[in-house]
Amino acid sequence: MKEFLAKYMPPDYSAHGAELDAINAYVHWLMLILFVVWGALFAFMLWRFRASRNPRANYHGTRSHLSTYGEVGVAVVEVILLVGFSIPAWYRWTTRPAPDTNPLEVRVVGEQFAWNIHYPGPDKVFGKSNIKLVSSSNPLGLDPNDPDGKDDIFSLNQLHLEVNRPVIVRISSKDVIHSFALQQMRVKQDAIPGMEVPIHFTPKVVQKEGEKLEITCAQLCGLGHYRMKGMYYVHTKQDFEAWLRQNTPAGGAPAPAAGS
């Protein structure tokens, strides 16, 4: 199954991705079997009950219960997929990472047409935002007088993650509905104005050298939708800590931008 999925799906770099891919494959195999069986049955019906063989209409219909058995069988398989696989997987995935796992918390705010990414800094407390402070140089309106924001890190279209460390991403939007999508992490969530929706996942693989992992917008959000993309990086623990040290402000206002 893993080899089959690897041919037709993006690489899976997340802890929960293998389970989601397996469910996806099971559903598509079921749909393929149904397509072949119902298609063959339809062709058989066209041949078996053609007008030349049945010049007079039969008003009694079929007396066999084979179709009923087939429908019950399909329903049973669907219930197994739902109750045996999908619901348990969803329950496990919706359980937030416990504080003792030291999850990395990040704010991601979409706007036409960019992703604003906000890290809380070493104190793990997000600085306050004020809509009146929003500007081209301060797109999140971070308050420079808030002591909790002195060590915050701001990045435009650049998301940095640590391998094997749970991540909680708090997603929102400044204007219209966007959709935050990381294909290799099997993550997709709408960014909705006025709401902050937390999602979580755990990167399990450090990206290959030269490999580009894109943040995409999966919701049509305006004329510039095609260019609303960023990059994300999965580092080793040592490299991620080095990136944090390099981009954490020494003091004063939050850093205006943190590159790759």
Number of C-alpha atoms within 10 A of each C-alpha: 9 10 7 9 16 12 9 8 11 12 15 19 20 20 17 20 20 15 14 15 18 15 16 13 16 14 15 12 12 14 12 12 11 13 12 11 12 12 12 12 12 12 11 12 11 11 12 12 13 11 11 9 9 10 9 8 9 9 6 6 7 9 6 8 8 10 10 10 11 11 10 12 12 14 12 12 14 14 13 12 16 15 12 12 16 16 12 11 16 13 9 10 16 11 9 15 18 9 8 6 10 11 20 19 20 23 21 26 26 27 20 18 19 20 26 24 24 27 24 21 24 12 11 15 15 22 22 15 17 10 12 10 15 14 11 8 10 18 18 22 16 25 21 18 13 15 16 18 27 24 25 26 24 28 20 20 24 21 25 19 21 23 21 19 18 23 23 18 21 19 24 27 22 19 16 17 20 31 21 23 19 18 19 19 21 19 15 16 18 18 26 19 17 11 12 16 15 17 16 18 23 22 23 19 19 15 18 10 6 6 8 11 18 18 23 23 27 18 16 14 18 13 9 11 17 13 12 21 18 17 17 17 20 21 20 17 14 9 13 17 13 12 16 16 13 11 20 20 19 12 12 13 17 25 20 14 17 19 12 13
